[in-house]
Amino acid sequence: MPLYRKAAPTVVKKPYQRLIHQKSDAEIDVFFGPTPFTKTPYGKKSARRILQPIDDPEEEVRPEPLGLEDLRAISLIGHGGVAQAVAVKVKREHSNHRLERTGSVLAMKLHTNKSARFIERGKVHDKDRTEERQAERRAHWTLPWNPFVAGLLDVYYDDVNTYQLQEFAQCGTLADLISSRGALPPNWIQFYLSNIVIGLEFIHSHGVMHRDIKPANIFISRTGYLMIGDFGSAAHVHDCASWQRIGTEVYTPPEVNLRGQMAAAVFDTDFDKRVATDWWGVAVTLYEMATNNVRDKSKAFSTTIYNSLQSGTPPIPENVDCDLKNLITLMLKPNLQRRYGAHLMHCVDPASGEQVLRNLDIRNHQFMAEFPWDDAARRTLLSPCISNVMPDFKNGWNHGAGSLSQCEMPGLLIEEHPAHRSYDQGYGAGNDSDTDEDLLPE
């Protein structure tokens, strides 16, 4: 049973209208300050209360939005075919606003404009790619902020790249954790599965399908909680985009690889059929957390395991918890109609009173039946593991994934190396006796 902290008692504040009725006009003027008046269309004066002080308006307003000139690239996190992820540090020197967070580390995803130009010039004859070129930003912008989703903060452009500024989970990914620790204990799996389910239910409640759920796209925050990120394959549930051959092949259900009329019959406008794509990825992720069998010793995907997953008969070691084994088996049914955990139910959120989607199959299964879901949603549970902060700046400036190149990101400046690191190749600090404190964020 996971440990959890006792939630702090909530303080009920009196509503604004009730405060007005309890005080006289003189007391209100003293409390809120002078009341400015505005002319109404009918010539009468109407009071308009301003809660913020009007004598010093710059004190309470928010700081200006971040621009590319306010950010510095400090390390390469990862890269793919047409995109790369970079850790950036806020370095705004011209503002003394008390809400400024200079030194904060965020993530920047860089998409090259080269592939977009090929589509626009007709060199890539793919209607689906043309329609989905802006799908990631369109799907990401529609999502409100949620602690279980790596949110999109802003988008920038230059002649070479499109820059997407996002929240940064600084403790790596769930794939890194599985690779370093192997198969996880049952109580760890309960905690991480609850995070994935809560985040994915939130995404689906807003009509967005991730379509590439896998451990490498699930990030670990500094508190140990998970955040779903990388919406490169995302789309709205009613988009006319292609729903075949999406995501990463190992984590996609059997129906994704269908073609022709059979594929059209599966992926029509039915909500449940499209939602099932993400929950199959959750099932494979659950299997990987329990067994660490999806990849072979060379860290490549195992063809044998892939075929067994597609047929619904993956090998599960005997030491795996019985309830967990049962949940994995039920969620990996090839038949969509018989697949467990692939359908959502409309429920009323007791906190907000809004209609939300819940995966009651997973929540009510014996493996998760006694788990404190409400405490996990409020993030009052203690995480079973706090990973090391990534990237570890003490091991070099541009290490691990490679070096940064200014010509590849002309709009985003690269942070200058400290003097005692001017000859560091980026893959180790060696036996240097100098301190590395200036390599950390301010």
Secondary structure in CASP SS format (residue, H / E / C, confidence):
PFRMAT SS
TARGET T0000
AUTHOR 0000-0000-0000
METHOD secondary structure of the structure
MODEL  1
M C 1.00
P C 1.00
L C 1.00
Y E 1.00
R C 1.00
K C 1.00
A C 1.00
A C 1.00
P C 1.00
T C 1.00
V C 1.00
V C 1.00
K C 1.00
K C 1.00
P C 1.00
Y H 1.00
Q H 1.00
R H 1.00
L H 1.00
I H 1.00
H H 1.00
Q H 1.00
K C 1.00
S C 1.00
D H 1.00
A H 1.00
E H 1.00
I H 1.00
D H 1.00
V H 1.00
F H 1.00
F H 1.00
G C 1.00
P C 1.00
T C 1.00
P C 1.00
F E 1.00
T E 1.00
K E 1.00
T C 1.00
P C 1.00
Y C 1.00
G C 1.00
K C 1.00
K E 1.00
S E 1.00
A E 1.00
R C 1.00
R C 1.00
I C 1.00
L C 1.00
Q C 1.00
P C 1.00
I C 1.00
D C 1.00
D C 1.00
P H 1.00
E H 1.00
E H 1.00
E C 1.00
V C 1.00
R C 1.00
P C 1.00
E C 1.00
P C 1.00
L C 1.00
G C 1.00
L H 1.00
E H 1.00
D H 1.00
L E 1.00
R E 1.00
A E 1.00
I E 1.00
S E 1.00
L E 1.00
I E 1.00
G E 1.00
H E 1.00
G C 1.00
G C 1.00
V C 1.00
A E 1.00
Q E 1.00
A E 1.00
V E 1.00
A E 1.00
V E 1.00
K E 1.00
V E 1.00
K C 1.00
R C 1.00
E C 1.00
H C 1.00
S C 1.00
N C 1.00
H C 1.00
R C 1.00
L C 1.00
E C 1.00
R C 1.00
T C 1.00
G C 1.00
S C 1.00
V E 1.00
L E 1.00
A E 1.00
M E 1.00
K E 1.00
L E 1.00
H E 1.00
T E 1.00
N C 1.00
K H 1.00
S H 1.00
A H 1.00
R H 1.00
F H 1.00
I H 1.00
E H 1.00
R C 1.00
G C 1.00
K C 1.00
V C 1.00
H C 1.00
D C 1.00
K H 1.00
D H 1.00
R H 1.00
T H 1.00
E H 1.00
E H 1.00
R C 1.00
Q C 1.00
A H 1.00
E H 1.00
R H 1.00
R H 1.00
A H 1.00
H H 1.00
W H 1.00
T C 1.00
L C 1.00
P C 1.00
W C 1.00
N C 1.00
P C 1.00
F C 1.00
V E 1.00
A C 1.00
G C 1.00
L E 1.00
L E 1.00
D E 1.00
V E 1.00
Y E 1.00
Y E 1.00
D C 1.00
D C 1.00
V C 1.00
N E 1.00
T E 1.00
Y E 1.00
Q E 1.00
L E 1.00
Q E 1.00
E C 1.00
F C 1.00
A C 1.00
Q C 1.00
C C 1.00
G C 1.00
T E 1.00
L H 1.00
A H 1.00
D H 1.00
L H 1.00
I H 1.00
S H 1.00
S H 1.00
R H 1.00
G C 1.00
A C 1.00
L C 1.00
P C 1.00
P H 1.00
N H 1.00
W H 1.00
I H 1.00
Q H 1.00
F H 1.00
Y H 1.00
L H 1.00
S H 1.00
N H 1.00
I H 1.00
V H 1.00
I H 1.00
G H 1.00
L H 1.00
E H 1.00
F H 1.00
I H 1.00
H H 1.00
S H 1.00
H C 1.00
G C 1.00
V E 1.00
M E 1.00
H C 1.00
R C 1.00
D C 1.00
I C 1.00
K C 1.00
P H 1.00
A H 1.00
N H 1.00
I E 1.00
F E 1.00
I E 1.00
S C 1.00
R C 1.00
T C 1.00
G C 1.00
Y C 1.00
L E 1.00
M E 1.00
I E 1.00
G C 1.00
D C 1.00
F C 1.00
G C 1.00
S C 1.00
A C 1.00
A E 1.00
H E 1.00
V C 1.00
H C 1.00
D C 1.00
C C 1.00
A C 1.00
S C 1.00
W C 1.00
Q C 1.00
R C 1.00
I C 1.00
G C 1.00
T C 1.00
E H 1.00
V H 1.00
Y H 1.00
T C 1.00
P C 1.00
P H 1.00
E H 1.00
V H 1.00
N H 1.00
L C 1.00
R C 1.00
G H 1.00
Q H 1.00
M H 1.00
A H 1.00
A H 1.00
A H 1.00
V H 1.00
F C 1.00
D C 1.00
T C 1.00
D C 1.00
F H 1.00
D H 1.00
K H 1.00
R H 1.00
V H 1.00
A H 1.00
T H 1.00
D H 1.00
W H 1.00
W H 1.00
G H 1.00
V H 1.00
A H 1.00
V H 1.00
T H 1.00
L H 1.00
Y H 1.00
E H 1.00
M H 1.00
A H 1.00
T H 1.00
N C 1.00
N C 1.00
V C 1.00
R E 1.00
D C 1.00
K C 1.00
S C 1.00
K C 1.00
A C 1.00
F E 1.00
S C 1.00
T H 1.00
T H 1.00
I H 1.00
Y H 1.00
N H 1.00
S H 1.00
L H 1.00
Q H 1.00
S H 1.00
G C 1.00
T C 1.00
P C 1.00
P C 1.00
I C 1.00
P C 1.00
E C 1.00
N C 1.00
V C 1.00
D C 1.00
C H 1.00
D H 1.00
L H 1.00
K H 1.00
N H 1.00
L H 1.00
I H 1.00
T H 1.00
L H 1.00
M H 1.00
L C 1.00
K C 1.00
P C 1.00
N C 1.00
L H 1.00
Q H 1.00
R H 1.00
R C 1.00
Y C 1.00
G C 1.00
A C 1.00
H C 1.00
L C 1.00
M E 1.00
H E 1.00
C E 1.00
V E 1.00
D C 1.00
P C 1.00
A C 1.00
S C 1.00
G C 1.00
E C 1.00
Q E 1.00
V E 1.00
L E 1.00
R E 1.00
N C 1.00
L H 1.00
D H 1.00
I H 1.00
R H 1.00
N H 1.00
H C 1.00
Q C 1.00
F C 1.00
M C 1.00
A C 1.00
E C 1.00
F C 1.00
P C 1.00
W H 1.00
D H 1.00
D H 1.00
A H 1.00
A H 1.00
R C 1.00
R C 1.00
T C 1.00
L E 1.00
L C 1.00
S C 1.00
P C 1.00
C C 1.00
I C 1.00
S C 1.00
N C 1.00
V C 1.00
M C 1.00
P C 1.00
D C 1.00
F H 1.00
K H 1.00
N H 1.00
G C 1.00
W C 1.00
N C 1.00
H C 1.00
G C 1.00
A C 1.00
G C 1.00
S C 1.00
L C 1.00
S C 1.00
Q H 1.00
C H 1.00
E H 1.00
M C 1.00
P C 1.00
G C 1.00
L C 1.00
L E 1.00
I E 1.00
E C 1.00
E C 1.00
H C 1.00
P C 1.00
A H 1.00
H H 1.00
R H 1.00
S C 1.00
Y C 1.00
D C 1.00
Q C 1.00
G C 1.00
Y C 1.00
G C 1.00
A C 1.00
G C 1.00
N C 1.00
D C 1.00
S C 1.00
D C 1.00
T C 1.00
D C 1.00
E H 1.00
D H 1.00
L H 1.00
L C 1.00
P C 1.00
E C 1.00
END
